[in-house]
Amino acid sequence: MASSFKPTGRAFALLLVVVGITLTLAVPLRALIRQNHEISSLQKSVTAQQQAIDDLTNRKARLSDPAYVQTLVRARLNYVFPGEIGFVVLDKETSTAINTVPGALVPNNDSSWYSKLWTSTKLADQPLLKNDPLVVKSPAPTPTK
């Protein structure tokens, strides 16, 4: 007894209803998945921006401390208090060639004063380095025979 399936009008109507419900739910489900992905990427962005805000807040707090500012001025600008004597030691391990450090103040070369001024203006807009070097180390000397 082999029974053969004969599609009826009710089966077609049921199939049509199932396909309609599937298509109706597919578009909002796709939008929901896309919005969840966008929300997670925006949350990551907010976390990164909050970290940057915290870093800037900490830097602002440090810069409001006069002792920290005094240390920065002494180290970077070689300032001394009245009555003190400032020394800058140049030996074989240090170099005055500032142009070897990216983001350094002004290239120490024979270029004209206006090109040095323009270079320093361009460098002023660059972000600070994590480890801002105060002394530029010269490359290792080559052994002589």
URDA-V210140 format. One record per residue. RES is the residue in three letters. NEAR is the number of other C-alpha atoms within 12 Angstrom. Layout:
res:RES near:NEAR
res:RES near:NEAR
This chain:
res:MET near:3
res:ALA near:4
res:SER near:5
res:SER near:6
res:PHE near:7
res:LYS near:9
res:PRO near:11
res:THR near:10
res:GLY near:10
res:ARG near:11
res:ALA near:13
res:PHE near:13
res:ALA near:13
res:LEU near:14
res:LEU near:15
res:LEU near:14
res:VAL near:14
res:VAL near:14
res:VAL near:14
res:GLY near:14
res:ILE near:14
res:THR near:14
res:LEU near:14
res:THR near:13
res:LEU near:14
res:ALA near:14
res:VAL near:14
res:PRO near:14
res:LEU near:14
res:ARG near:14
res:ALA near:13
res:LEU near:14
res:ILE near:14
res:ARG near:14
res:GLN near:14
res:ASN near:14
res:HIS near:14
res:GLU near:14
res:ILE near:14
res:SER near:14
res:SER near:14
res:LEU near:14
res:GLN near:14
res:LYS near:14
res:SER near:14
res:VAL near:14
res:THR near:14
res:ALA near:14
res:GLN near:14
res:GLN near:14
res:GLN near:14
res:ALA near:14
res:ILE near:14
res:ASP near:14
res:ASP near:14
res:LEU near:14
res:THR near:14
res:ASN near:14
res:ARG near:15
res:LYS near:15
res:ALA near:15
res:ARG near:17
res:LEU near:17
res:SER near:13
res:ASP near:14
res:PRO near:13
res:ALA near:13
res:TYR near:16
res:VAL near:19
res:GLN near:19
res:THR near:18
res:LEU near:19
res:VAL near:17
res:ARG near:19
res:ALA near:19
res:ARG near:18
res:LEU near:15
res:ASN near:19
res:TYR near:19
res:VAL near:18
res:PHE near:12
res:PRO near:7
res:GLY near:7
res:GLU near:10
res:ILE near:10
res:GLY near:14
res:PHE near:11
res:VAL near:18
res:VAL near:12
res:LEU near:14
res:ASP near:12
res:LYS near:13
res:GLU near:14
res:THR near:19
res:SER near:21
res:THR near:24
res:ALA near:21
res:ILE near:21
res:ASN near:23
res:THR near:20
res:VAL near:24
res:PRO near:23
res:GLY near:26
res:ALA near:30
res:LEU near:30
res:VAL near:28
res:PRO near:27
res:ASN near:21
res:ASN near:15
res:ASP near:12
res:SER near:14
res:SER near:13
res:TRP near:14
res:TYR near:13
res:SER near:16
res:LYS near:20
res:LEU near:17
res:TRP near:17
res:THR near:24
res:SER near:21
res:THR near:17
res:LYS near:18
res:LEU near:21
res:ALA near:16
res:ASP near:13
res:GLN near:14
res:PRO near:13
res:LEU near:14
res:LEU near:13
res:LYS near:7
res:ASN near:11
res:ASP near:17
res:PRO near:19
res:LEU near:23
res:VAL near:23
res:VAL near:23
res:LYS near:20
res:SER near:19
res:PRO near:13
res:ALA near:10
res:PRO near:10
res:THR near:7
res:PRO near:5
res:THR near:4
res:LYS near:3
